[in-house]
Amino acid sequence: MGEKDMTSQFTLDKNTNVAFFDVGEAAPDAKIEVASVSDFLGLRSQVLVRIDATNGTVLGLIIEDYRAFRRELVMKYVAFRLGKIVDLLICSVRGYVAQNYANRRQLIAAH
C-alpha cells in the first residue's frame, strides 16, 4: 500500500491528558473518519485511529488518558520501549484499516 516510513509526531495535551501520534497528512480530497481500535489492539485504554477514508490511509492515533495507556503498555510489554510499541500499534492499525476499507470498497462497488 505504499506507506511512508514510520516517522511519527507525538503531541500530548497536558490539560486533557490526550495524546496524538500523527503519522501522515490527509490528501486534499480526504474524508476524515475516526474509529476505535482498542478492542482490536486488546487494550482497555481508549485508542482511536484517524483515517483518510477516501484513500484508506492511517493519519494517526488519538489516545485518551495517555498516562493510563502508558501504564497499561508498560505492564503488558515491559521489555519494549514505548516508541517501538507505538510503531507496532500503528503498523497493526494500518493493516486493520487497509483490510476493512478494502472490504468496504468491494461492497460499495458490488452495488
N, C-alpha and C positions, 0 to 999 in steps of 0.2 A: 504494500500500500504506500510505499514511498515515504514513510515517516522520517522526519528530520532527526538529527542527533538528539540525544537525551539531555539537552540543556534546559533546565527549568529555573524559573524565577520564583523565589519564596517571599511572601509578604504576610506578616502577622499583624492583625489589628489588635493592639493591646487592650483597647477598651472593650471589645466584644469577644476576644479570645478566638476569633475566626481566622483560619489560615487559608491562604490562596497559593497554589502551586500552578503557575502559568507555564505551559509547555508549547504553546503555539498561538498564532494570531488568526483571527477569523478572516475569511475571504470577504470581499465586498458584497457578495450575494448571499452571505451566510444567514441561516435561520438558527439562532442560538437556542438550545434546549438544555435543561438541567435535569439530571436523573440521579436517584440514589443508587449507590453501588456498595453500600455497607454489607448487605446480605451476601452479595456475590463475593466480596473480599473476606467474608467470615469475621467481620468486625462489629462490635457493639457501638462503637463511635459512629457518629453521623458523617459519612463521606459522600459528597456529591460530585458528579462529573459534569463539566461544561462541554457541550458538543456543538460543533458546526454540523447541524443535521443535514444541510444541503450537500455537503461534501464528505460527510461521515468522518470528520476529524476531531480528535480529542484536543480540546483547548487547555484544559487544566482541571484541577481538583479544588473543591471547597471543603474545608474540614471545620466543622463546628466543634467547639470546646477542644481546641488544639492540645491543651495540657493533658486532658483525659486521653485523647488519641495517642499522644506521645507515650504516656504511661502504659497504655494498652499494648502498643507495639514493642516497647522495651520488655515488657513482661512476656510477650508472645515470641519475640525474636531477639532475645538477649544478645546473641552473638553478632548481629548485624549492626552496621552504622545506620542511623536514621535516614540519611540521604540516600543510601543504597536501597533501603526499604521502600522509600517513596518512589524511586525509579522503578522498582519491581512492581509496585502497585499501579503505576501509570502504564507500564507495559501490559499488565493484566487487563486493565480497564480498556486500553486501546483494542486488544483482541476481542473483548466482550462487545464493545461498541461496533467494531467492524462486522462482527457476526450478526448482531441484532439489526443493524441498519441495512446490511445486505439482504437479510431475510425480509425486512420491511419493504425494501425497494422491489424485491421479487414479487411480493404480494400485490403491491400497487401496480406493477407492470402487467400482472396477470389479469387485472380487471379492466 
